[in-house]
Every structure is written in C-alpha cells, then in structure tokens.
C-alpha cells in the first residue's frame, strides 16, 4: 500500500485508513459555477428580449453618448453594464457564502477580460466566426465556469488523507503536495458539518496543534501562566498584556469533506490518547 501511494512509512508505522473527500464535499463550488453558467444563459435571453423591444431601454438613452465613442449601440452597452453587475454581485456572494476571496478575483477577471475582448472587437470591427460580438463575454463566462467545475473535481479526486498509527498526512494537487501532523502535536480535534454534510454523512475534521512562541530571550519559566492557553483570541490578548514580542505559528490541518467524519474523529482521538499515554 505504501508503494502504491508513494508513502514512506516510518519504522513501526502502519496505515490505519486512507480517505478521499466525499463526492459532495465541494458541492458549494459546483453550485456557484453552475449559477454563473445559468447567469450567462439568462443574460443571453435578456439581450434578445431587449433587442426586440428597444423601447424598454428608452429611459437609458442618455448613455448613448458614452457607447457611441466605441461604436456600441444602446442595447450592447446596457448589456455590458448588466454583465458587470451580475458578476460583481456573484463574486461578492461567493466570497461571503463560501468564504473564498478568489471567487471575487475570478469574477472580476472574467468581467474585465470579457470587456476588453468585446471593446476590441467593436473598435476593430472584427467578428469571431458564428459568435456575435456581444455574446463573446458570455461564452467566456460559461466556458471558464465549466472549466472551474472540472478543476474542482480534479482537485477533489487528487486530495488524499492517510491516517497511520503515528501521524496524519494530507496530500493534494497535481504534484501531491504533502502536509502532516503527529498525534502528540494535536491539541484539539473537532468536526464541522453543514446541513448537507449531516444528511449525507460527510464533513471536515479540524486538527489544531499547540502554539509555538518565539520568546525573545525570555526563559519559559518567566512566561505568565495566562499565555499557556491554546486559543488564538486569548493568546493575542495575553500577548498585548505581556508587552513583549512573540510569534505564533499557525498549525492547523483540515481533512476536508471526509466521509463519516465522526468515525474518523474517534479513530484520531484513540490514537491521540495512545500517544499521550506513551509520552508519560
């Protein structure tokens, strides 16, 4: 098994479990990108509707002064502005709901690139085969969103968690980046599950380790007892009260979307107890 997974086991080390994320563990990202594909479809339908009923945009005729400079008519101009509004709102919602700022960067980048391509086509009066110039940004949005769905699935399939009797190893990415933590370094283990996770029995197992401090020359016995608290808020507060420099090293390992996370937590908890008993 270690050869198949390209895993170098330590002396006396045995593999307890090999886990892959649940197929639904990244469903939130799939829903987000599917939403963008549907947004591209509805924007396309809205454009066709407004093109047939130009009178609907009569109240925005003052924008013709701006759009005429690049050879763009009112429908195309309003459509471009609507495209930006939809992507900015979508990126903001993705950032807030999924807590990933890269989604905002992605939507802004797609909006900017789509605008650059469309304005260039209007200025140069170029055509792209059978694709109307106004729809090139929608094709870009739908194409990149579909590509992101594929990449998310590849990322999920390449992510791997290996539990041994001595440590926990996480591997991910095309090059199989590796991060590991030994049981004796773990200070807290808990499970995070959303509504879908409870229904389909998957979730994230969070492994927190102890905090290390650069004491700037202070011997350990001189550290106030309030600093020996393994919670970030209390540590930061205590550091301010102690008024000397210290450095916190973040050590947290997330086992994202593991099936049956409570069983995994129990296995890790038992190994954690064994490690503490051996250290006594």
LOMIZA-489096 format. One record per residue (C-alpha): chain; x, y, z; residue number from 1. Coordinates in Angstrom, 1 decimal. Layout:
% LOMIZA-489096
kette,x,y,z,nr
A,X,Y,Z,NUM
...
% end
This chain:
% LOMIZA-489096
kette,x,y,z,nr
A,0.0,0.0,0.0,1
A,2.8,2.4,0.9,2
A,4.4,1.8,-2.5,3
A,1.2,2.3,-4.4,4
A,0.6,5.7,-2.6,5
A,4.3,6.6,-2.8,6
A,4.3,6.9,1.0,7
A,7.5,6.5,3.1,8
A,6.5,4.8,6.3,9
A,8.5,5.3,9.5,10
A,9.8,2.4,11.5,11
A,7.0,0.5,13.1,12
A,4.4,2.7,11.3,13
A,1.2,1.2,9.9,14
A,-1.6,2.7,7.8,15
A,-4.9,2.8,9.7,16
A,-7.1,4.4,7.0,17
A,-6.8,6.1,3.6,18
A,-9.6,8.6,2.9,19
A,-10.7,10.6,-0.1,20
A,-13.2,13.5,0.2,21
A,-16.8,12.7,-0.3,22
A,-18.2,13.3,-3.9,23
A,-20.5,16.1,-2.5,24
A,-17.8,17.7,-0.3,25
A,-17.2,20.6,-2.9,26
A,-20.8,20.9,-4.0,27
A,-20.9,24.5,-2.9,28
A,-18.3,25.4,-5.5,29
A,-20.1,23.4,-8.2,30
A,-23.4,25.2,-7.4,31
A,-21.6,28.6,-7.7,32
A,-20.1,27.9,-11.1,33
A,-23.4,26.3,-12.3,34
A,-25.1,29.5,-11.2,35
A,-22.6,31.5,-13.4,36
A,-23.4,29.3,-16.4,37
A,-27.1,29.8,-15.9,38
A,-26.5,33.6,-15.5,39
A,-24.8,33.6,-18.9,40
A,-27.9,31.8,-20.4,41
A,-30.3,34.3,-18.8,42
A,-28.2,37.3,-19.8,43
A,-28.3,35.9,-23.4,44
A,-32.1,35.7,-23.2,45
A,-32.4,39.2,-21.7,46
A,-30.3,40.6,-24.5,47
A,-32.5,39.0,-27.2,48
A,-35.6,40.4,-25.4,49
A,-34.3,43.9,-25.1,50
A,-33.1,43.8,-28.7,51
A,-36.7,43.0,-29.9,52
A,-38.2,45.6,-27.5,53
A,-35.7,48.5,-27.7,54
A,-38.4,50.8,-26.2,55
A,-37.7,49.1,-22.8,56
A,-34.3,50.9,-22.7,57
A,-35.5,54.3,-23.8,58
A,-35.0,55.7,-20.2,59
A,-31.3,54.9,-20.6,60
A,-30.8,56.7,-23.9,61
A,-28.5,59.3,-22.3,62
A,-25.8,56.6,-22.2,63
A,-25.6,56.6,-26.0,64
A,-23.0,59.5,-25.7,65
A,-20.6,57.1,-24.0,66
A,-21.3,54.0,-26.0,67
A,-21.1,55.8,-29.4,68
A,-17.4,56.5,-28.8,69
A,-16.6,52.9,-29.2,70
A,-19.2,52.1,-31.8,71
A,-21.5,50.3,-29.4,72
A,-25.3,50.7,-29.6,73
A,-27.5,51.2,-26.5,74
A,-28.6,47.6,-26.2,75
A,-25.0,46.3,-26.3,76
A,-23.9,49.0,-23.8,77
A,-26.6,48.3,-21.3,78
A,-25.9,44.6,-21.7,79
A,-22.2,45.1,-20.9,80
A,-23.1,47.1,-17.8,81
A,-25.6,44.4,-16.7,82
A,-22.8,41.8,-17.3,83
A,-20.6,43.6,-14.8,84
A,-23.3,44.0,-12.2,85
A,-24.2,40.3,-12.3,86
A,-20.5,39.2,-12.0,87
A,-19.7,41.7,-9.2,88
A,-22.8,40.6,-7.2,89
A,-22.0,36.9,-7.9,90
A,-18.4,37.3,-6.8,91
A,-19.4,39.1,-3.6,92
A,-22.0,36.4,-2.8,93
A,-19.4,33.7,-3.4,94
A,-16.9,35.4,-1.2,95
A,-19.4,35.8,1.6,96
A,-21.1,32.4,1.4,97
A,-18.1,30.3,0.5,98
A,-15.5,32.5,2.3,99
A,-13.1,32.4,-0.6,100
A,-11.8,35.7,-1.8,101
A,-10.5,34.1,-5.0,102
A,-14.1,33.8,-6.3,103
A,-14.3,37.6,-6.3,104
A,-11.0,37.8,-8.1,105
A,-12.2,35.2,-10.7,106
A,-15.5,37.0,-11.5,107
A,-13.7,40.4,-11.7,108
A,-11.1,38.9,-14.0,109
A,-13.7,37.3,-16.3,110
A,-15.7,40.6,-16.4,111
A,-12.5,42.6,-17.3,112
A,-11.3,40.2,-19.9,113
A,-14.7,39.9,-21.5,114
A,-15.0,43.7,-21.7,115
A,-11.5,44.1,-23.2,116
A,-12.3,41.5,-25.9,117
A,-15.7,43.0,-26.7,118
A,-14.4,46.6,-26.9,119
A,-11.5,45.5,-29.1,120
A,-13.9,43.7,-31.4,121
A,-16.1,46.8,-31.7,122
A,-13.2,49.2,-32.3,123
A,-11.6,46.9,-34.9,124
A,-15.0,45.8,-36.3,125
A,-13.8,42.2,-36.1,126
A,-16.1,39.1,-36.0,127
A,-15.4,35.8,-34.2,128
A,-16.9,33.2,-36.5,129
A,-20.5,32.5,-35.7,130
A,-20.4,34.2,-32.3,131
A,-22.0,37.6,-32.1,132
A,-19.6,40.2,-30.6,133
A,-22.0,40.9,-27.7,134
A,-22.0,37.3,-26.7,135
A,-18.3,36.6,-26.6,136
A,-18.2,37.6,-22.9,137
A,-21.0,35.2,-22.2,138
A,-19.1,32.4,-23.9,139
A,-16.0,33.3,-21.9,140
A,-18.1,33.2,-18.7,141
A,-19.8,29.9,-19.4,142
A,-16.5,28.3,-20.6,143
A,-14.4,29.4,-17.7,144
A,-17.2,28.3,-15.2,145
A,-17.4,24.9,-16.8,146
A,-13.6,24.6,-16.7,147
A,-13.6,25.5,-13.0,148
A,-16.2,22.8,-12.3,149
A,-13.8,20.3,-13.9,150
A,-10.8,21.7,-11.9,151
A,-12.7,21.5,-8.6,152
A,-13.5,17.9,-9.3,153
A,-9.9,17.1,-10.2,154
A,-8.7,18.8,-7.0,155
A,-11.2,16.7,-5.0,156
A,-10.0,13.5,-6.6,157
A,-6.3,14.3,-6.1,158
A,-6.8,15.1,-2.4,159
A,-5.9,12.2,-0.1,160
A,-5.8,11.7,3.7,161
A,-3.7,9.0,5.2,162
A,-4.1,8.0,8.9,163
A,-1.3,5.9,10.4,164
A,-0.6,4.9,13.9,165
A,1.8,7.8,14.3,166
A,0.7,10.7,12.1,167
A,-1.9,12.1,9.8,168
A,-0.8,13.0,6.2,169
A,-2.8,15.2,3.8,170
A,-1.9,15.1,0.0,171
A,-3.3,17.3,-2.7,172
A,-2.6,18.8,-6.1,173
A,-1.0,17.5,-9.3,174
A,2.4,17.2,-7.6,175
A,0.9,15.7,-4.5,176
A,1.9,18.4,-2.0,177
A,2.1,17.0,1.4,178
A,1.4,18.2,4.9,179
A,1.4,16.1,8.0,180
A,1.0,16.3,11.8,181
A,1.9,13.8,14.5,182
A,-0.6,12.8,17.2,183
A,1.4,14.2,20.0,184
A,1.3,17.7,18.4,185
A,-2.5,17.7,18.2,186
A,-4.2,19.8,20.9,187
A,-7.8,19.7,19.7,188
A,-9.9,17.7,17.3,189
A,-13.4,18.6,16.2,190
A,-15.9,18.1,13.3,191
A,-17.6,20.7,11.2,192
A,-20.6,19.7,9.3,193
A,-23.1,21.7,7.2,194
A,-26.7,20.7,6.6,195
A,-25.8,18.6,3.5,196
A,-22.9,17.1,5.5,197
A,-25.3,15.9,8.1,198
A,-27.7,14.5,5.6,199
A,-25.1,12.6,3.5,200
A,-22.7,12.0,6.4,201
A,-19.6,13.9,5.4,202
A,-17.7,16.9,6.9,203
A,-14.4,18.4,7.8,204
A,-12.2,17.2,10.6,205
A,-10.2,20.0,12.1,206
A,-6.9,19.3,13.7,207
A,-5.4,22.1,15.8,208
A,-1.9,21.8,17.2,209
A,-0.2,23.5,20.1,210
A,1.1,27.0,19.6,211
A,4.9,27.8,19.5,212
A,6.3,31.1,20.6,213
A,9.4,33.0,19.9,214
A,10.0,34.3,23.4,215
A,12.7,36.9,22.5,216
A,15.1,35.8,25.2,217
A,12.6,35.1,28.0,218
A,13.1,31.8,29.7,219
A,10.0,29.6,29.8,220
A,9.5,29.9,33.5,221
A,9.1,33.6,33.2,222
A,6.1,33.4,30.8,223
A,2.9,34.4,32.6,224
A,0.5,31.5,33.1,225
A,-2.1,33.2,31.0,226
A,0.0,32.7,27.9,227
A,-0.4,28.9,28.2,228
A,-3.9,29.0,26.6,229
A,-4.3,27.2,23.3,230
A,-6.9,29.6,21.9,231
A,-5.9,32.3,19.5,232
A,-8.1,35.1,20.9,233
A,-6.8,34.5,24.5,234
A,-3.2,34.3,23.3,235
A,-3.4,37.5,21.4,236
A,-4.9,39.3,24.3,237
A,-2.3,37.9,26.7,238
A,0.5,39.0,24.4,239
A,-0.7,42.6,24.4,240
A,-0.8,42.5,28.2,241
A,2.6,40.9,28.5,242
A,4.1,43.7,26.2,243
A,7.0,41.7,24.7,244
A,7.5,40.3,21.3,245
A,6.3,36.8,20.5,246
A,5.5,34.9,17.3,247
A,2.6,32.5,16.8,248
A,3.0,29.6,14.4,249
A,-0.3,28.5,12.9,250
A,-0.6,24.8,12.8,251
A,-4.0,23.6,11.6,252
A,-4.7,20.6,9.3,253
A,-8.1,20.3,7.7,254
A,-9.4,17.0,6.5,255
A,-11.9,18.4,4.1,256
A,-15.2,16.6,3.3,257
A,-14.2,13.2,4.7,258
A,-17.0,10.5,4.7,259
A,-18.2,9.5,8.2,260
A,-16.2,12.3,10.0,261
A,-17.3,11.3,13.5,262
A,-15.8,7.8,13.0,263
A,-12.6,9.4,11.7,264
A,-12.6,11.7,14.8,265
A,-12.9,8.7,17.1,266
A,-10.0,6.9,15.4,267
A,-7.9,10.1,15.7,268
A,-9.0,10.5,19.3,269
A,-8.0,7.0,20.2,270
A,-4.6,7.4,18.6,271
A,-4.2,10.7,20.4,272
A,-4.8,9.1,23.8,273
A,-2.3,6.4,22.9,274
A,0.3,9.0,22.0,275
A,-0.3,10.8,25.3,276
A,0.0,7.6,27.3,277
A,3.3,6.7,25.7,278
A,4.7,10.2,26.4,279
A,4.0,9.8,30.2,280
% end
